């Protein structure tokens, strides 16, 4: 079954471009602010090793991206009556979709676990 582009696809694409740009800017500002404010005295906060936790999160996220890219499908997809066959972008799309789903499930699990722990 072929995918047909909706009438507002261009508007939605531009909104997504803007959302991604804003997310990248906020991430960069947050990292710069965190690096500037970090001191050696706050390595352990409330019994949690802050720096080690940050590195574990970054490495786990990058491993998740790599793993979902490797496991992503490169099977061609018919879009607007044409066959899309670029293997890299097909795998990249699967990578972002699967990583997003994993992060959503992880967030949900974190909320449920924190709710029942307290």
KEDRENVEX-980662 format. One record per residue (C-alpha): residue in three letters; x, y, z. Coordinates in steps of 0.2 Angstrom, whole numbers, plus 5000, padded with zeros to 4 digits. Layout:
ALAXYZ...
***
This chain:
UNK500050005000UNK500850164995UNK501050315007UNK500250475000UNK500950645006UNK499550745016UNK499150925011UNK500051005026UNK501650895025UNK502751055021UNK502051145036UNK502350995047UNK504050965041UNK504551155045UNK503751135062UNK504850985065UNK506451075059UNK506051215071UNK505751095085UNK507351005082UNK508351165081UNK507651225097UNK508051055105UNK509851065099UNK510051245105UNK509351205123UNK510451055124UNK511951155120UNK511551295132UNK511151165146UNK512851075143UNK513851235143UNK512951295159UNK513151125168UNK515051125164UNK515251305170UNK514351275186UNK515151105190UNK516351095204UNK517350955212UNK516350975229UNK514650915221UNK515350755214UNK514150655225UNK512350735228UNK511250645240UNK512250485239UNK512250485220UNK513850495210UNK513350635199UNK514750635186UNK514750445184UNK512850445182UNK513050575168UNK514350475159UNK513350315161UNK511850395153UNK512750475139UNK513650305135UNK512050205136UNK511150325125UNK512550325111UNK512550125112UNK510650125110UNK510850235095UNK512150125087UNK511249965091UNK509650025084UNK510550085068UNK511349915066UNK509749825069UNK508649945058UNK507949885042UNK508549945025UNK507149865016UNK506449985002UNK504850085006UNK503650144993UNK503250334996UNK502150434985UNK502150304972UNK504050294971UNK505250164979UNK506450244992UNK507950134993UNK509350235002UNK509950115015UNK510750245026UNK509150345028UNK508050195030UNK509150135044UNK509350305052UNK507450325052UNK507250155061UNK508650205073UNK507650365078UNK506050275079UNK506650135090UNK507750245101UNK506250355104UNK505150205109UNK506550135121UNK506750305129UNK504850325131UNK504650155139UNK506150195150UNK505350355156UNK503750265159UNK504650125169UNK505550265179UNK503950355184UNK503150185189UNK504650135199UNK504850295208UNK502950305212UNK502950135220UNK504650155229UNK503950305239
***
